[in-house]
């Protein structure tokens, strides 16, 4: 009994402290496959296999109601503490190679998300790529602004040069 309470407390803590929680079904995967999944998401998430009843109790205690009906069969929870997009990509890529891993649904930003939503997250570009694009857009804007500020000055210089040449040729 005390062991179950400890597991529920640990799972509840993981539910509360995660950016997102993704639910998968791992029926038919080997221990090596599960270790490969864990390794591919280790930087941003943890992969936990728990009894459905205990996971359901912990989710309810943490205020997460996304998994009430989907916690059936051999389920594993992915608790994301880092980049949600990177984890979704890793799970999608693994599922393409190993169709036995099934994305069921998830919980992200205070709301339940479907398996399709998880795949949409996986299709997003990484945070680093989006930041690089944003930096490029800012840089282009700054160059445009610099050109606009420089243009009147260079036009004035050309006009003064033209007037000076005109006066020199008239004299």
C-alpha positions as a Markdown table, in Angstrom:
| # | Residue | x | y | z |
|---|---|---|---|---|
| 1 | Unk | 0.0 | 0.0 | 0.0 |
| 2 | Unk | 2.8 | 2.4 | 0.9 |
| 3 | Unk | 4.5 | 1.6 | -2.4 |
| 4 | Unk | 1.4 | 2.5 | -4.4 |
| 5 | Unk | 1.1 | 5.8 | -2.5 |
| 6 | Unk | 4.7 | 6.6 | -3.2 |
| 7 | Unk | 4.2 | 5.9 | -6.9 |
| 8 | Unk | 1.0 | 8.1 | -7.0 |
| 9 | Unk | 2.9 | 10.9 | -5.2 |
| 10 | Unk | 5.8 | 10.7 | -7.7 |
| 11 | Unk | 3.4 | 10.6 | -10.7 |
| 12 | Unk | 1.3 | 13.5 | -9.3 |
| 13 | Unk | 4.5 | 15.5 | -8.9 |
| 14 | Unk | 5.6 | 14.7 | -12.5 |
| 15 | Unk | 2.1 | 15.8 | -13.8 |
| 16 | Unk | 2.3 | 19.1 | -11.9 |
| 17 | Unk | 5.9 | 19.9 | -12.9 |
| 18 | Unk | 5.7 | 19.0 | -16.6 |
| 19 | Unk | 5.3 | 21.4 | -19.6 |
| 20 | Unk | 3.3 | 18.7 | -21.3 |
| 21 | Unk | 2.4 | 15.0 | -20.8 |
| 22 | Unk | 2.0 | 12.7 | -23.8 |
| 23 | Unk | 0.3 | 9.3 | -23.6 |
| 24 | Unk | 1.5 | 6.4 | -25.7 |
| 25 | Unk | 0.7 | 2.8 | -26.1 |
| 26 | Unk | 3.8 | 0.5 | -26.3 |
| 27 | Unk | 2.2 | -2.9 | -26.8 |
| 28 | Unk | 4.7 | -5.2 | -28.5 |
| 29 | Unk | 7.8 | -3.1 | -28.0 |
| 30 | Unk | 10.9 | -4.7 | -26.5 |
| 31 | Unk | 12.9 | -3.4 | -23.6 |
| 32 | Unk | 15.6 | -2.3 | -26.1 |
| 33 | Unk | 12.9 | -0.3 | -28.0 |
| 34 | Unk | 11.7 | 1.4 | -24.8 |
| 35 | Unk | 15.4 | 2.2 | -23.9 |
| 36 | Unk | 15.8 | 3.7 | -27.3 |
| 37 | Unk | 12.8 | 5.9 | -26.8 |
| 38 | Unk | 14.0 | 7.0 | -23.4 |
| 39 | Unk | 17.4 | 7.8 | -24.9 |
| 40 | Unk | 16.0 | 9.9 | -27.7 |
| 41 | Unk | 13.9 | 12.1 | -25.4 |
| 42 | Unk | 16.2 | 12.1 | -22.3 |
| 43 | Unk | 17.2 | 15.8 | -22.7 |
| 44 | Unk | 13.7 | 17.1 | -22.7 |
| 45 | Unk | 11.5 | 14.5 | -21.1 |
| 46 | Unk | 11.1 | 11.3 | -19.1 |
| 47 | Unk | 9.3 | 8.1 | -20.2 |
| 48 | Unk | 7.4 | 6.3 | -17.5 |
| 49 | Unk | 5.5 | 3.1 | -17.6 |
| 50 | Unk | 2.9 | 3.0 | -14.8 |
| 51 | Unk | -0.2 | 1.1 | -13.9 |
| 52 | Unk | -3.2 | 2.8 | -15.5 |
| 53 | Unk | -5.1 | 3.0 | -12.2 |
| 54 | Unk | -2.2 | 4.7 | -10.4 |
| 55 | Unk | -1.7 | 7.1 | -13.4 |
| 56 | Unk | -5.4 | 7.9 | -13.4 |
| 57 | Unk | -5.4 | 8.7 | -9.7 |
| 58 | Unk | -2.2 | 10.8 | -10.0 |
| 59 | Unk | -3.6 | 12.8 | -13.0 |
| 60 | Unk | -6.8 | 13.5 | -11.2 |
| 61 | Unk | -4.8 | 14.7 | -8.1 |
| 62 | Unk | -2.7 | 17.0 | -10.3 |
| 63 | Unk | -5.9 | 18.4 | -12.0 |
| 64 | Unk | -5.2 | 16.8 | -15.3 |
| 65 | Unk | -8.3 | 15.3 | -16.8 |
| 66 | Unk | -7.1 | 14.5 | -20.3 |
| 67 | Unk | -6.4 | 10.8 | -19.8 |
| 68 | Unk | -9.5 | 9.5 | -18.0 |
| 69 | Unk | -10.8 | 7.3 | -20.9 |
| 70 | Unk | -7.5 | 6.7 | -22.8 |
| 71 | Unk | -5.6 | 5.0 | -19.9 |
| 72 | Unk | -6.3 | 1.5 | -21.1 |
| 73 | Unk | -4.0 | -1.2 | -22.2 |
| 74 | Unk | -0.2 | -1.0 | -21.9 |
| 75 | Unk | 0.2 | 2.8 | -21.6 |
| 76 | Unk | 3.3 | 4.9 | -21.0 |
| 77 | Unk | 3.5 | 8.5 | -20.1 |
| 78 | Unk | 6.0 | 11.0 | -21.5 |
| 79 | Unk | 6.5 | 13.8 | -19.0 |
| 80 | Unk | 8.0 | 16.8 | -20.9 |
| 81 | Unk | 10.1 | 19.2 | -18.9 |
| 82 | Unk | 11.9 | 20.8 | -21.9 |
| 83 | Unk | 11.1 | 21.4 | -25.5 |
| 84 | Unk | 7.7 | 19.9 | -26.3 |
| 85 | Unk | 8.3 | 20.1 | -30.1 |
| 86 | Unk | 11.6 | 18.2 | -29.9 |
| 87 | Unk | 9.9 | 15.4 | -27.9 |
| 88 | Unk | 6.9 | 15.2 | -30.3 |
| 89 | Unk | 9.4 | 15.0 | -33.2 |
| 90 | Unk | 11.3 | 12.2 | -31.5 |
| 91 | Unk | 8.2 | 10.2 | -30.7 |
| 92 | Unk | 6.8 | 10.7 | -34.3 |
| 93 | Unk | 10.1 | 9.6 | -35.8 |
| 94 | Unk | 10.3 | 6.6 | -33.6 |
| 95 | Unk | 6.7 | 5.6 | -34.3 |
| 96 | Unk | 7.5 | 5.8 | -38.1 |
| 97 | Unk | 10.2 | 3.2 | -37.6 |
| 98 | Unk | 8.3 | 1.2 | -35.0 |
| 99 | Unk | 4.5 | 1.3 | -35.7 |
| 100 | Unk | 4.0 | -0.6 | -32.4 |
| 101 | Unk | 4.4 | 2.8 | -30.6 |
| 102 | Unk | 1.1 | 4.5 | -30.8 |
| 103 | Unk | 0.5 | 8.2 | -29.8 |
| 104 | Unk | -2.8 | 8.3 | -28.0 |
| 105 | Unk | -3.2 | 11.9 | -26.8 |
| 106 | Unk | -1.7 | 14.4 | -24.5 |
| 107 | Unk | -2.0 | 17.4 | -22.2 |
| 108 | Unk | -0.4 | 20.7 | -23.1 |
| 109 | Unk | -0.8 | 24.2 | -21.9 |
| 110 | Unk | -3.7 | 23.3 | -19.6 |
| 111 | Unk | -5.7 | 21.5 | -22.2 |
| 112 | Unk | -6.2 | 18.0 | -23.6 |
| 113 | Unk | -4.7 | 17.5 | -27.1 |
| 114 | Unk | -5.3 | 14.7 | -29.6 |
| 115 | Unk | -2.7 | 12.5 | -31.3 |
| 116 | Unk | -3.2 | 14.6 | -34.4 |
| 117 | Unk | -2.3 | 17.7 | -32.3 |
| 118 | Unk | 0.9 | 16.0 | -31.1 |
| 119 | Unk | 1.8 | 15.3 | -34.7 |
| 120 | Unk | 1.1 | 19.0 | -35.6 |
| 121 | Unk | 3.5 | 19.9 | -32.8 |
| 122 | Unk | 6.1 | 17.6 | -34.3 |
| 123 | Unk | 5.7 | 19.4 | -37.7 |
| 124 | Unk | 6.7 | 22.7 | -36.1 |
| 125 | Unk | 10.3 | 23.9 | -36.5 |
| 126 | Unk | 12.6 | 23.7 | -33.6 |
| 127 | Unk | 12.8 | 26.6 | -31.1 |
| 128 | Unk | 16.4 | 27.3 | -32.3 |
| 129 | Unk | 15.3 | 27.5 | -36.0 |
| 130 | Unk | 12.4 | 29.8 | -35.1 |
| 131 | Unk | 14.7 | 32.1 | -33.1 |
| 132 | Unk | 17.2 | 32.1 | -36.0 |
| 133 | Unk | 14.4 | 33.1 | -38.4 |
| 134 | Unk | 13.3 | 35.8 | -36.0 |
| 135 | Unk | 16.8 | 37.1 | -35.7 |
| 136 | Unk | 17.2 | 37.2 | -39.5 |
| 137 | Unk | 13.9 | 39.1 | -39.8 |
| 138 | Unk | 15.1 | 41.7 | -37.3 |
| 139 | Unk | 18.5 | 42.0 | -39.0 |
| 140 | Unk | 16.8 | 42.6 | -42.4 |
| 141 | Unk | 14.5 | 45.2 | -40.8 |
| 142 | Unk | 17.6 | 47.0 | -39.3 |
| 143 | Unk | 19.4 | 47.0 | -42.6 |
| 144 | Unk | 16.2 | 48.4 | -44.2 |
| 145 | Unk | 16.0 | 51.1 | -41.6 |
| 146 | Unk | 19.7 | 52.0 | -41.9 |
| 147 | Unk | 19.3 | 52.3 | -45.7 |
| 148 | Unk | 16.3 | 54.6 | -45.2 |
| 149 | Unk | 18.2 | 56.8 | -42.8 |
| 150 | Unk | 21.3 | 56.8 | -45.1 |
| 151 | Unk | 19.3 | 57.6 | -48.3 |
| 152 | Unk | 18.4 | 61.2 | -47.6 |
| 153 | Unk | 21.9 | 62.0 | -46.5 |
| 154 | Unk | 23.5 | 60.5 | -49.6 |
| 155 | Unk | 20.8 | 62.3 | -51.7 |
| 156 | Unk | 21.7 | 65.6 | -50.0 |
| 157 | Unk | 25.4 | 65.0 | -50.7 |
| 158 | Unk | 24.7 | 64.3 | -54.4 |
| 159 | Unk | 22.6 | 67.4 | -54.7 |
| 160 | Unk | 25.3 | 69.6 | -53.0 |
| 161 | Unk | 27.9 | 68.1 | -55.4 |
| 162 | Unk | 25.7 | 68.8 | -58.4 |
| 163 | Unk | 25.2 | 72.4 | -57.3 |
| 164 | Unk | 28.9 | 72.8 | -56.7 |
| 165 | Unk | 29.7 | 71.4 | -60.2 |
| 166 | Unk | 27.1 | 73.7 | -61.7 |
| 167 | Unk | 28.6 | 76.8 | -60.0 |
| 168 | Unk | 32.1 | 75.8 | -61.0 |
| 169 | Unk | 31.1 | 75.3 | -64.7 |
| 170 | Unk | 29.2 | 78.6 | -64.6 |
| 171 | Unk | 32.3 | 80.5 | -63.3 |
